[in-house]
Amino acid sequence: MTNIFFQDETVTQNDLYFLCYMIERVARKLHQRNCYVVNKISKQEWLRLISLANVLHCENPLKIEDEWIDEYQLETGNFDITMVNPELVEHIPTETQMGKVYMRLVVDTLQPQENYVDGLIRVYNDSICEKIDDYNCGAYYEPSYVIARAYNEGGF
């Protein structure tokens, strides 16, 4: 995928990871599902954000969160991903861990005609995300090839 601002620069998996990480941070802060954040931001804006990711990752993540919430008019919801059964879940995965899970899923299921943004929008709008984000079941903890296979087969 080519950077939309600098045609000689390539968007990397690290740029995709940064977006997945920030989606997770913003969604948790707002008590929303990840797909809410993804769908409130236009595809054109995602193309801009991924092209700027190599610079934005140097910023304070709290600042980026606040900018996204303000700029894209994101609202607080009532989904708290951290509400888990303490008998089943000892440690809730961090935003960085979940950013990696989603980045790998996008990369592992990328179609030949897709770029990272198309893959990001496709993956975050799939029903498998409900299972991945249910920390009581531990699907997020599976190896990336198992998650990708489950995605391709329609579920775990």
N, C-alpha and C positions, 0 to 999 in steps of 0.2 A: 504494500500500500504506500502510495506517495503522499508526502506532506503537502497539504493544499497551499501553503505559503511559500515553500521552498521546494520546487520540483526536483531538485537533485538530492533531497533528503528522503529517507525511507522511514515510515512509521514502524516502530519496533514492538515486540511483545511486551517490553517494559512500559511502553506508552499505554498499551491496552491494559496492562496490570494496574497502572496508576488510576485509570478511569474506573476499573472494577473496585479498587480499594476505596476510591472516593464515593462511589455509588453506595457501597456498604456503610461508610461513615455517615453519609447524609441520611440514608434510610433509617439507620439506628437512631440518629439524633432526633429525627422527626416522628419516630414510631410508625414508619410506613414500610411496606414491602419494597424490595429493590425495583420491581417492575414499575412502581409508581414513579420513582425518580427517573428511570429510563424513558418512560412514556411522556413525561412532562417536558422533556427536552427534545427539540426537533432533531431529525437526522442531520440536517445541515449544521446545527450547533454541535452535535457530537463529532462531526468531521472537523470542525474548528477546534474543539477541545482536545481531540486526540493529536491534532497537528501541533498544539501548544503544550502537550503533556511533558515533553522533555524540559520545558522551562517551568511549568507549573509545579512539577514535583519538588522544586527547590523552595517553594512557598510554604508558609505555615499551613498545615492541613485545616486548622480551625478557621483560618481566614478564607480558604477555598470553600469550606462548608458554608460559611455565612454568605459568601458571594453567590454561590449556587442557589441557596434558599431565597435570597433576595432577588437575584436576577431572573430566576425561572419561576418565581412566585410559588414555591413549594410550601405546602401546608402540613401542619401536624396531624397525625392520624392516631389510631388506637392499637396498632399492632406492635407488640414489644417482643422482639426476637429473643431477648434475654430471659423471658419468662419460661423457665424449664423446670422439670421435675428434678430436684436436687438428688434424689436417689438414683436417677439415671445418668445425670450429667455432672461430672466433677468440675470440668473447666469448659467455659463457653469459648468457642474459637474467636480469635481476634479479627478485627477488620482486615488486617494484612493477610491472615490465613485464608479468610473467605475471598478476598480479592484474588489470591492465587488460585483457589478452587475454580472460580468463575473464569478467570483468564485462561486457565488450562482447558476448561470445557469449550470455550469459544474457539480456541486454537485447534483443539482435537476434533471439532465437528465442523470446521470451516469448509464451506462448499467452494468448488473451483471458481465460481463467478462472484463470490462474496469478498468484501474487504472486512477489516476488523469491526468497523461500525455496524455493518449489516449483520455480522455474526453476533455482536453484542446485543443488538435489538432482538434478534431471533431467539437467542438463548434465554435472556431475561424475561421473555414473554411466554416461555414454555412452562407447562404445568409441573415439570420435574423440579422447578425451583422451590415449590412448596415443600417437597420432600427434602431437598438439600438444606433448606432453611429451617427444618424441624430438627433442632439439635437433640431432641429426645431419642431420635431413631439412629443418628450417627451416619447417615448417608454421606454427609460432607467429608467424613473421615476415610471413605473408600479411596483406593488408588485412582488416579485420574483416568486410566483406561477403563476401569469399571464404571465410573460415572459417565464417561462418553458412551460406553456400550448401552448403559441404561437409558441414556438420552435417545440414542438411535433406535432402541427397541420400544420406546414409549413408556418406560418406567423401570423401577427396581423390582 
